[in-house]
Amino acid sequence: MRALDTNVLVYALIANSPHHKVAGALLRALAEGERPWAIPWPRIYELLRIITHPRVYHPPMPFGTGTP
């Protein structure tokens, strides 16, 4: 079982990240692959804390409004 790190999720979500393409490709490979993988619930919490906090990610992403 593979578990994703918060940074992979952040990089895959943030299109202007220098690691966006690599992180997106990793997520696609996991989703389309046959090996089991998971996103632990603490990683989801961390992801939301990072992308919505104005001192961590500027400008913060709006939460609950659909597509960023």
Short mmCIF file of the C-alpha atoms (twelve columns), coordinates in Angstrom:
data_MODEL
# 
_entry.id   MODEL 
# 
loop_
_atom_site.group_PDB 
_atom_site.id 
_atom_site.type_symbol 
_atom_site.label_atom_id 
_atom_site.label_alt_id 
_atom_site.label_comp_id 
_atom_site.label_asym_id 
_atom_site.label_seq_id 
_atom_site.Cartn_x 
_atom_site.Cartn_y 
_atom_site.Cartn_z 
_atom_site.pdbx_PDB_model_num 
ATOM 1  C CA . MET A 1  0.000   0.000  0.000   1 
ATOM 2  C CA . ARG A 2  1.291   3.441  -0.923  1 
ATOM 3  C CA . ALA A 3  0.204   6.507  1.000   1 
ATOM 4  C CA . LEU A 4  0.501   9.968  -0.496  1 
ATOM 5  C CA . ASP A 5  2.391   12.794 1.143   1 
ATOM 6  C CA . THR A 6  0.742   16.186 1.576   1 
ATOM 7  C CA . ASN A 7  3.300   17.852 -0.698  1 
ATOM 8  C CA . VAL A 8  2.344   15.633 -3.629  1 
ATOM 9  C CA . LEU A 9  -1.269  16.703 -3.223  1 
ATOM 10 C CA . VAL A 10 -0.354  20.390 -2.926  1 
ATOM 11 C CA . TYR A 11 1.908   20.279 -5.972  1 
ATOM 12 C CA . ALA A 12 -0.707  18.413 -8.010  1 
ATOM 13 C CA . LEU A 13 -3.348  20.991 -7.103  1 
ATOM 14 C CA . ILE A 14 -1.346  24.191 -7.541  1 
ATOM 15 C CA . ALA A 15 -0.931  24.697 -11.286 1 
ATOM 16 C CA . ASN A 16 1.867   27.291 -10.982 1 
ATOM 17 C CA . SER A 17 4.012   24.997 -8.831  1 
ATOM 18 C CA . PRO A 18 7.287   23.943 -10.480 1 
ATOM 19 C CA . HIS A 19 6.426   20.356 -9.448  1 
ATOM 20 C CA . HIS A 20 2.839   20.394 -10.752 1 
ATOM 21 C CA . LYS A 21 3.407   18.188 -13.806 1 
ATOM 22 C CA . VAL A 22 5.391   15.540 -11.926 1 
ATOM 23 C CA . ALA A 23 2.903   15.398 -9.043  1 
ATOM 24 C CA . GLY A 24 -0.040  15.236 -11.435 1 
ATOM 25 C CA . ALA A 25 1.611   12.435 -13.383 1 
ATOM 26 C CA . LEU A 26 2.228   10.522 -10.144 1 
ATOM 27 C CA . LEU A 27 -1.416  10.828 -9.115  1 
ATOM 28 C CA . ARG A 28 -2.584  9.716  -12.559 1 
ATOM 29 C CA . ALA A 29 -0.215  6.729  -12.480 1 
ATOM 30 C CA . LEU A 30 -1.493  5.712  -9.052  1 
ATOM 31 C CA . ALA A 31 -5.136  6.149  -10.036 1 
ATOM 32 C CA . GLU A 32 -4.716  4.166  -13.225 1 
ATOM 33 C CA . GLY A 33 -2.360  1.559  -11.783 1 
ATOM 34 C CA . GLU A 34 -3.119  -1.745 -10.155 1 
ATOM 35 C CA . ARG A 35 -1.198  -1.272 -6.895  1 
ATOM 36 C CA . PRO A 36 -3.233  -0.196 -3.873  1 
ATOM 37 C CA . TRP A 37 -2.783  3.390  -2.659  1 
ATOM 38 C CA . ALA A 38 -4.509  5.756  -0.280  1 
ATOM 39 C CA . ILE A 39 -4.736  9.335  0.875   1 
ATOM 40 C CA . PRO A 40 -4.689  9.194  4.688   1 
ATOM 41 C CA . TRP A 41 -7.255  11.526 6.253   1 
ATOM 42 C CA . PRO A 42 -4.571  13.611 8.054   1 
ATOM 43 C CA . ARG A 43 -3.118  14.446 4.608   1 
ATOM 44 C CA . ILE A 44 -6.480  15.873 3.507   1 
ATOM 45 C CA . TYR A 45 -6.575  18.021 6.641   1 
ATOM 46 C CA . GLU A 46 -3.011  19.227 6.019   1 
ATOM 47 C CA . LEU A 47 -3.791  19.958 2.375   1 
ATOM 48 C CA . LEU A 48 -6.741  22.151 3.330   1 
ATOM 49 C CA . ARG A 49 -4.716  23.944 6.011   1 
ATOM 50 C CA . ILE A 50 -1.921  24.722 3.553   1 
ATOM 51 C CA . ILE A 51 -3.879  25.886 0.538   1 
ATOM 52 C CA . THR A 52 -6.394  28.003 2.477   1 
ATOM 53 C CA . HIS A 53 -3.969  29.731 4.871   1 
ATOM 54 C CA . PRO A 54 -2.908  33.199 3.624   1 
ATOM 55 C CA . ARG A 55 0.514   33.057 5.305   1 
ATOM 56 C CA . VAL A 56 1.372   29.680 3.819   1 
ATOM 57 C CA . TYR A 57 -0.043  29.913 0.311   1 
ATOM 58 C CA . HIS A 58 -0.615  33.315 -1.223  1 
ATOM 59 C CA . PRO A 59 -3.199  33.984 -2.388  1 
ATOM 60 C CA . PRO A 60 -5.070  31.306 -0.461  1 
ATOM 61 C CA . MET A 61 -7.411  29.110 -2.433  1 
ATOM 62 C CA . PRO A 62 -11.092 29.570 -1.644  1 
ATOM 63 C CA . PHE A 63 -12.637 26.605 0.118   1 
ATOM 64 C CA . GLY A 64 -15.936 25.141 -1.006  1 
ATOM 65 C CA . THR A 65 -16.378 27.275 -4.105  1 
ATOM 66 C CA . GLY A 66 -15.605 24.672 -6.725  1 
ATOM 67 C CA . THR A 67 -12.736 24.991 -9.155  1 
ATOM 68 C CA . PRO A 68 -9.841  27.225 -8.008  1 
# 
